[in-house]
C-alpha cells in the first residue's frame, strides 16, 4: 500500500540540496554529483562498465523473418541497476535504485532468437558520469563507530536519474 500512499500524498516538488545540507529523513530532494560505483554492471553491447543500463531492443516482424519484407514489430525495454555513491563537493550519498532484470541475459536470449535482425541500443550511466538524482531521503548517518565509517552520510531512494 506504500505506492498508494505515495500516489495520494500531496507533496511539493523536490527540493534542490547539497548532500551536507540534508538534515531530515523522508524528504524529497534533488542532488547533483558524480557517480562512484560500489559494484559494476557490464554493457552487453560494448563491454563498458556501468551502474545503470537502459536496454531497448526491436525485434524483426513476422513478414521480415519469413518473407524478407522489412517491417518492425514491438520493442522490448529493460533496466538493470546497482546502488552507487553520488559525490558532490560537500560529501557522499548512497543512492539506492530499483535493481531491474538481467539485461545481459535478456540480450543473449533475444540475439539467439532473432540473430542479426535484432536492433538493440543501451543507454548507460557509468563511473564518473555527472547526474541529477531526484528521490526520497531514507536514512542519515548518525555518526556511528569511529572505527567504521561509510563513504556516505545520507541514503537516498532514487525516483529519477538524469544525465547533466
Secondary structure as GFF3:
##gff-version 3
##sequence-region A 1 164
A	DSSP	alpha_helix	2	8	.	.	.	ID=ss1
A	DSSP	beta_strand	15	16	.	.	.	ID=ss2
A	DSSP	three_ten_helix	19	21	.	.	.	ID=ss3
A	DSSP	beta_strand	28	37	.	.	.	ID=ss4
A	DSSP	beta_strand	41	42	.	.	.	ID=ss5
A	DSSP	beta_strand	49	50	.	.	.	ID=ss6
A	DSSP	beta_strand	52	60	.	.	.	ID=ss7
A	DSSP	alpha_helix	62	67	.	.	.	ID=ss8
A	DSSP	beta_strand	72	81	.	.	.	ID=ss9
A	DSSP	beta_strand	84	88	.	.	.	ID=ss10
A	DSSP	beta_strand	91	96	.	.	.	ID=ss11
A	DSSP	alpha_helix	103	114	.	.	.	ID=ss12
A	DSSP	three_ten_helix	115	117	.	.	.	ID=ss13
A	DSSP	beta_strand	119	125	.	.	.	ID=ss14
A	DSSP	beta_strand	130	140	.	.	.	ID=ss15
A	DSSP	beta_strand	154	163	.	.	.	ID=ss16
###
